[in-house]
Amino acid sequence: MFKQLILLCALSMPLVSCAATAPFSGEISTQALLSDYDKFNKQYNAFTPTEQDIALMQKLAGKELIVLFGTWCHDSQREVPKLIKLLEESKVELASIDYVAVGYNKRDDAGIAQAHDLQYTPTFVVKQNGKELVRVIEKPTGTLAQDLTKGL
């Protein structure tokens, strides 16, 4: 019995260490994201949007934007900083914007990811009056600005 208990403890140690290093999940500000996550900051500083993309971002004026991403996700580390830079340089006035980080299970405690049927990260959801207008999943087919404003 004692050997089984020792074995059980030994086998559960990796689970405890994984739990301690779970990625951040929940709403996060752009300031915290760029200051606390080096890969996001590096991509933000490396990205220079085109004038055309900056102009396209104006189509988002008055819209709601929900950004679902993982701090651990390489696609998120590439695309979310681009969005932040595009929004800052275009100075577009959105109705609202929410940055929601998810864990490896693609969930957050508030249930925002589940409510938006998150399958892949990042996912950008453009809404107006609560109705989804545009969804960009993982990586855009054109530029991020083109895909975010497609059909608007």
Secondary structure, 3 states (H helix, E strand, C coil): CHHHHHHHHHHHHHHHHHHHCCCCCEECCHHHHHHHCHHHHHHHHHCCCCHHHHHHHHHHCCCEEEEEECCCCHHHHHHHHHHHHHHHHHCCCCCEEEEEECCCCCCCCCCHHHHCCCCCCCEEEEEECCEEEEEEECCCCCCHHHHHCCCC
